[in-house]
């Protein structure tokens, strides 16, 4: 779902939602005024906030986008390991509902409502193994996919200028080259993937055994 070019555009929607959600959460956390969120048909997104154009708040907001999938993925790992897979699905529904309030384009509204409705239906009607499987799938996607948008941005910057990218904006604010910020994003997301995978693999084996036992019994 992350590696295949034919499927990645659909999977990337989840990463974009998480990316823009990270910007939005950081904006609110640092006292900035969140103006709106847009999700585009090309799987890109935009989060607009108002406040001081420079300073720690702006830096934190710009940092949070590319780091959000790995950080949210690690948080999801914590919920899964404590047996709260259904709680994770409900939490995602709540977060999507809060994001919906700030969505400012029709495509974004459709995407958020569609994702929330799917999660809500599975949380309400599906069996416990199906709920756990979806929770694990979402978590793995967040972890595995977290480095890929950074690699895509690195590739884009080699072909042409990307003055509005998070890394380029951080570079203008801090005088630290954008390449350094991108390297930092890539290292942190890769570490998040490795840590999350190390924690999840034993639990994934237990889940697989449980599913096999249920299928055999049926």
KABELLIN-V384881 format. One record per residue. N is the residue number from 1. RES is the residue in one letter. D_LAST is the distance of its C-alpha to the last C-alpha in whole Angstrom. Layout:
n=(N | N)
res=(RES | RES)
d_last=(D_LAST | D_LAST)
//
This chain:
n=(1 | 2 | 3 | 4 | 5 | 6 | 7 | 8 | 9 | 10 | 11 | 12 | 13 | 14 | 15 | 16 | 17 | 18 | 19 | 20 | 21 | 22 | 23 | 24 | 25 | 26 | 27 | 28 | 29 | 30 | 31 | 32 | 33 | 34 | 35 | 36 | 37 | 38 | 39 | 40 | 41 | 42 | 43 | 44 | 45 | 46 | 47 | 48 | 49 | 50 | 51 | 52 | 53 | 54 | 55 | 56 | 57 | 58 | 59 | 60 | 61 | 62 | 63 | 64 | 65 | 66 | 67 | 68 | 69 | 70 | 71 | 72 | 73 | 74 | 75 | 76 | 77 | 78 | 79 | 80 | 81 | 82 | 83 | 84 | 85 | 86 | 87 | 88 | 89 | 90 | 91 | 92 | 93 | 94 | 95 | 96 | 97 | 98 | 99 | 100 | 101 | 102 | 103 | 104 | 105 | 106 | 107 | 108 | 109 | 110 | 111 | 112 | 113 | 114 | 115 | 116 | 117 | 118 | 119 | 120 | 121 | 122 | 123 | 124 | 125 | 126 | 127 | 128 | 129 | 130 | 131 | 132 | 133 | 134 | 135 | 136 | 137 | 138 | 139 | 140 | 141 | 142 | 143 | 144 | 145 | 146 | 147 | 148 | 149 | 150 | 151 | 152 | 153 | 154 | 155 | 156 | 157 | 158 | 159 | 160 | 161 | 162 | 163 | 164 | 165 | 166 | 167 | 168 | 169 | 170 | 171 | 172 | 173 | 174 | 175 | 176 | 177 | 178 | 179 | 180 | 181 | 182 | 183 | 184 | 185 | 186 | 187 | 188 | 189 | 190 | 191 | 192 | 193 | 194 | 195 | 196 | 197 | 198 | 199 | 200 | 201 | 202 | 203 | 204 | 205 | 206 | 207 | 208 | 209 | 210 | 211 | 212 | 213 | 214 | 215 | 216 | 217 | 218)
res=(X | X | X | X | X | X | X | X | X | X | X | X | X | X | X | X | X | X | X | X | X | X | X | X | X | X | X | X | X | X | X | X | X | X | X | X | X | X | X | X | X | X | X | X | X | X | X | X | X | X | X | X | X | X | X | X | X | X | X | X | X | X | X | X | X | X | X | X | X | X | X | X | X | X | X | X | X | X | X | X | X | X | X | X | X | X | X | X | X | X | X | X | X | X | X | X | X | X | X | X | X | X | X | X | X | X | X | X | X | X | X | X | X | X | X | X | X | X | X | X | X | X | X | X | X | X | X | X | X | X | X | X | X | X | X | X | X | X | X | X | X | X | X | X | X | X | X | X | X | X | X | X | X | X | X | X | X | X | X | X | X | X | X | X | X | X | X | X | X | X | X | X | X | X | X | X | X | X | X | X | X | X | X | X | X | X | X | X | X | X | X | X | X | X | X | X | X | X | X | X | X | X | X | X | X | X | X | X | X | X | X | X | X | X | X | X | X | X)
d_last=(29 | 32 | 34 | 33 | 37 | 35 | 32 | 34 | 36 | 33 | 32 | 36 | 36 | 33 | 36 | 39 | 38 | 37 | 41 | 42 | 41 | 42 | 46 | 45 | 44 | 47 | 50 | 49 | 49 | 52 | 54 | 54 | 54 | 50 | 52 | 49 | 46 | 45 | 43 | 44 | 42 | 43 | 41 | 44 | 44 | 47 | 48 | 51 | 53 | 56 | 58 | 60 | 60 | 61 | 60 | 57 | 55 | 55 | 54 | 51 | 50 | 50 | 49 | 45 | 44 | 43 | 42 | 40 | 37 | 37 | 38 | 35 | 33 | 34 | 34 | 30 | 29 | 31 | 29 | 25 | 26 | 27 | 24 | 25 | 23 | 23 | 27 | 27 | 26 | 28 | 31 | 31 | 31 | 34 | 36 | 35 | 37 | 40 | 40 | 40 | 43 | 45 | 44 | 47 | 46 | 44 | 42 | 41 | 40 | 38 | 36 | 36 | 35 | 32 | 30 | 31 | 29 | 26 | 26 | 26 | 24 | 21 | 22 | 22 | 19 | 16 | 14 | 15 | 13 | 15 | 18 | 18 | 18 | 21 | 23 | 23 | 23 | 26 | 28 | 28 | 29 | 32 | 33 | 33 | 35 | 37 | 40 | 40 | 42 | 44 | 44 | 45 | 48 | 49 | 49 | 51 | 53 | 54 | 55 | 57 | 57 | 55 | 57 | 55 | 52 | 51 | 52 | 56 | 56 | 55 | 58 | 61 | 60 | 60 | 62 | 59 | 59 | 55 | 54 | 54 | 52 | 50 | 50 | 49 | 46 | 44 | 45 | 43 | 40 | 40 | 40 | 37 | 35 | 36 | 35 | 32 | 30 | 32 | 30 | 27 | 26 | 25 | 23 | 21 | 20 | 19 | 17 | 15 | 14 | 12 | 11 | 10 | 9 | 6 | 5 | 5 | 4 | 0)
//
